[in-house]
Amino acid sequence: MHKHMQVFEKHGNMLPDLLLQKDDMPELPYHYSLRAHEISVAATSNEAATRLRSIYAGHVRLAARSLCAPDPMEAEPEKVVPHNMILTREWIMTIPRRKAGVGAATANSAGMLGLVWVPGEEVVDLWEQLGPLEVWKELGVPSV
């Protein structure tokens, strides 16, 4: 399976932090699963891994449902549905994906949260022309 990992330091609040804090936040234009994992810093690495694995498995099941795919954890665990996953010390978020890009307008996990990285000015122009909300709807599973 095609996989990438980006690691970067989180400074301040990100969109999911705000979603967890407020009941009146506007809905994102795509389906997602978001959960505070509440793993204590005193937890052993095995306890933390078991807890995160359980939460992640639930997120993947929800991603499969939103993509109308069979439950990968029951059928074939190695065939995981396309998704982005973002993990911080406070929460885990999973975003089911339908496409890698709309033409050259692509986004990784950070891009699905608004931190879009582009190779050049022509891709910036494309994102502006299409509009981020429309790109995210195409890349993810539209929520509306």
C-alpha positions as CSV (number, residue, x, y, z in Angstrom):
1,M,0.0,0.0,0.0
2,H,1.2,3.5,-0.8
3,K,2.0,5.3,2.4
4,H,3.7,8.5,3.5
5,M,4.5,9.9,6.9
6,Q,5.1,13.5,7.7
7,V,6.3,14.5,11.2
8,F,6.3,18.1,12.3
9,E,6.0,19.9,15.6
10,K,2.6,21.2,16.5
11,H,2.6,24.8,17.6
12,G,-0.6,26.0,19.2
13,N,-4.1,24.8,18.3
14,M,-4.9,23.1,15.0
15,L,-8.4,22.8,13.5
16,P,-9.1,19.5,15.3
17,D,-8.3,21.2,18.7
18,L,-10.9,23.8,17.9
19,L,-13.4,21.2,16.8
20,L,-13.0,19.3,20.1
21,Q,-13.3,22.5,22.2
22,K,-16.5,24.1,20.7
23,D,-19.9,22.7,19.9
24,D,-20.7,25.5,17.5
25,M,-17.8,25.0,15.0
26,P,-18.9,24.7,11.4
27,E,-18.8,21.3,9.9
28,L,-15.8,20.4,7.7
29,P,-16.7,19.7,4.0
30,Y,-15.6,16.1,4.3
31,H,-16.3,13.1,6.6
32,Y,-13.8,12.6,9.4
33,S,-13.4,10.8,12.7
34,L,-11.9,12.8,15.6
35,R,-11.3,11.6,19.1
36,A,-9.3,12.8,22.1
37,H,-7.4,9.7,23.1
38,E,-6.7,10.8,26.8
39,I,-3.6,8.6,27.1
40,S,-1.8,9.4,30.3
41,V,1.9,10.2,30.1
42,A,2.2,7.6,32.9
43,A,0.8,4.8,30.6
44,T,3.3,2.2,29.5
45,S,4.2,2.1,25.8
46,N,2.2,-1.2,25.5
47,E,-0.9,0.4,27.1
48,A,-0.6,3.5,24.9
49,A,-0.1,1.4,21.8
50,T,-3.1,-0.9,22.6
51,R,-5.3,2.1,23.3
52,L,-4.3,4.0,20.1
53,R,-4.7,0.8,18.0
54,S,-8.2,0.3,19.3
55,I,-9.2,3.9,18.5
56,Y,-7.5,3.8,15.1
57,A,-9.3,0.5,14.2
58,G,-12.6,2.2,15.0
59,H,-11.7,5.2,12.8
60,V,-10.8,2.9,9.9
61,R,-14.1,1.1,10.2
62,L,-15.9,4.4,10.0
63,A,-13.8,5.4,7.0
64,A,-14.7,2.1,5.3
65,R,-18.4,2.8,5.9
66,S,-18.2,6.3,4.5
67,L,-16.5,4.9,1.4
68,C,-19.1,2.0,1.2
69,A,-16.2,-0.5,1.5
70,P,-16.2,-3.7,3.5
71,D,-14.9,-3.5,7.1
72,P,-11.2,-4.0,6.5
73,M,-10.6,-5.1,10.1
74,E,-12.9,-8.1,9.6
75,A,-12.2,-9.1,6.0
76,E,-8.6,-8.4,5.3
77,P,-6.8,-6.2,7.9
78,E,-3.9,-5.6,5.5
79,K,-6.2,-4.0,2.9
80,V,-6.9,-0.8,4.7
81,V,-9.2,1.8,3.0
82,P,-7.6,5.0,1.7
83,H,-7.4,7.6,4.4
84,N,-5.3,10.2,6.1
85,M,-4.4,9.9,9.8
86,I,-3.2,12.7,12.1
87,L,-2.0,11.9,15.6
88,T,-1.0,14.3,18.3
89,R,-0.4,13.9,22.0
90,E,-4.1,14.9,22.6
91,W,-6.1,13.5,19.7
92,I,-6.3,11.2,16.7
93,M,-8.1,12.2,13.4
94,T,-8.8,10.0,10.4
95,I,-10.1,11.3,7.0
96,P,-11.4,8.8,4.4
97,R,-10.0,9.6,0.9
98,R,-11.6,9.2,-2.5
99,K,-8.8,10.7,-4.5
100,A,-5.2,11.8,-4.2
101,G,-5.8,15.0,-6.1
102,V,-7.8,17.2,-8.4
103,G,-5.3,17.5,-11.1
104,A,-2.2,19.0,-9.5
105,A,-4.2,20.1,-6.5
106,T,-3.2,17.4,-4.0
107,A,-3.1,17.3,-0.2
108,N,-1.5,15.1,2.4
109,S,-2.9,14.8,6.0
110,A,-1.7,18.3,6.9
111,G,-3.2,19.6,3.6
112,M,-6.6,18.3,4.6
113,L,-6.3,20.5,7.7
114,G,-5.5,23.6,5.7
115,L,-1.7,23.3,5.7
116,V,-1.4,22.9,1.9
117,W,2.1,22.4,0.6
118,V,2.6,23.1,-3.1
119,P,5.6,22.8,-5.5
120,G,5.0,26.1,-7.3
121,E,2.9,29.1,-8.2
122,E,0.9,27.3,-10.8
123,V,-0.5,24.9,-8.2
124,V,-1.3,27.9,-5.9
125,D,-3.2,29.3,-8.8
126,L,-5.1,26.0,-9.3
127,W,-6.0,25.8,-5.5
128,E,-7.3,29.4,-5.7
129,Q,-9.2,28.7,-8.9
130,L,-10.9,25.6,-7.6
131,G,-11.3,26.8,-4.0
132,P,-10.1,24.8,-1.0
133,L,-13.5,23.6,0.0
134,E,-14.2,22.1,-3.4
135,V,-10.8,20.4,-3.5
136,W,-11.3,18.9,0.0
137,K,-14.8,17.7,-1.0
138,E,-13.3,15.9,-4.0
139,L,-10.4,14.4,-2.1
140,G,-12.4,13.3,0.9
141,V,-16.0,12.1,1.2
142,P,-18.3,15.1,1.1
143,S,-20.1,15.7,4.3
144,V,-23.0,17.7,2.6
